[in-house]
Amino acid sequence: MGDLAARGHDVAVLAAGGGEGLALAVHRTLVCVPAAWRHPVAGLRAQIASERAVREALHSGVDVAIAWHMRGIPKGTLTLLHAAGVPVIYMLGDLWVVYERPGPPASWRAWQAVDGIAALRAARTAAGRAAGLGRLRLDPPPIAVHGICAFTSRWLQQRYAQAGFRPAHAHVVPNGIRLEGRDGGPRLPLAGRDLRVLFAGRADATKGADVAVAAIARVPAAHLTLAGDGPYAVSGERITALGMVARERVAQLMREADVFVMPGRIEEAFGLVYLEAMAAGAVVVGTATGGAAELLRDDDELRARLAVGGRATAAAYGLDRMVDTIEQLAVAAQAQRAVIASS
């Protein structure tokens, strides 16, 4: 959003929190209440406060709205945008659109039934008017029909489809990283030093930290740095555990690393950390699952070049050459023996 503002767009950010470090103002006017159907009073207050913020934004003028992760934020705020005819772009980095509902289907139907009772609907309208809003919007936003859905990966789009969510307007918009200052340049030759291997993330089994630790024990002349908290964030032989470190420090470690490893076991929507390591110039070794499979592709040209080089190396160590050498040594030894015998 800061980059959009830098390009001359008038950007207003409504959020329930966060926004630290941004170059533009963040209006922390939305209220987050996860599972609001279990907390009706807090949920109603969140609905009133959040709708007021959106209505004020609409009054000031909105050409396009961009909705990011909305877990716990009343979805009536989105319905207001659609009702006002504002195009809404949904940036989907996880499954919040399909899992952020009032409980299981039975509870959802019960919620709709209660909302259909005239007396309760009138009370809801009165509460909204008392708050200066008018009728509160509890109906779900028409995301699949009118929303512009930007999935962070094709894999995530497929996951949504498996869950029955197939929007009319779908796009794949991968996450991006800021490239400035990331490139660490060419690495020094390995001769005389250890291979520098970096793992940055939760040091647990889901991210494959245990695999990285076990692998480093089998790789001579290699040193593993673990940046992140977790059960495997323990220093040991040729392992340095730094614990949780700042993002700037992680970027520096990536610029210094020869290899970045993240052998994760879970499917994630994207692999932003892989891109960051690639931009820094580190060789990336990861698990091609989930959205990361769209980034971690084996390079056929590199594989072919390595195969040719491997064949050339193997040819220098063929059994025939070994036998030739032994034969030459044997002949030379026999000749030398003959010379000694005749002297």
Sequence and secondary structure as in RCSB ss.txt:
>XXXX:A:sequence
MGDLAARGHDVAVLAAGGGEGLALAVHRTLVCVPAAWRHPVAGLRAQIASERAVREALHSGVDVAIAWHMRGIPK
GTLTLLHAAGVPVIYMLGDLWVVYERPGPPASWRAWQAVDGIAALRAARTAAGRAAGLGRLRLDPPPIAVHGICA
FTSRWLQQRYAQAGFRPAHAHVVPNGIRLEGRDGGPRLPLAGRDLRVLFAGRADATKGADVAVAAIARVPAAHLT
LAGDGPYAVSGERITALGMVARERVAQLMREADVFVMPGRIEEAFGLVYLEAMAAGAVVVGTATGGAAELLRDDD
ELRARLAVGGRATAAAYGLDRMVDTIEQLAVAAQAQRAVIASS
>XXXX:A:secstr
 HHHHHTT    EE SS  TT SS EE      TTGGGSHHHHHHHHHHHHHHHHHHHHH  S EEE   TTS T
HHHHHHHHTT  EEEEESSSHHHH SSSSHHHHHHHHHHHT HHHHHHHHHHHHHTT  S   S   HHHH EEE
ESSHHHHHHHHHTT   SEEEE       TTT   S    TTS EEEEEES  STTTTHHHHHHHHTTSTTEEEE
EES STT   BTTEEEEES  HHHHHHHHHH SEEEE   S  S  HHHHHHHHHT EEEE   GGGGGT    H
HHHHHHHHHHHHHHHTT HHHHHHHHHHHHHHHHHHHHHHHH 
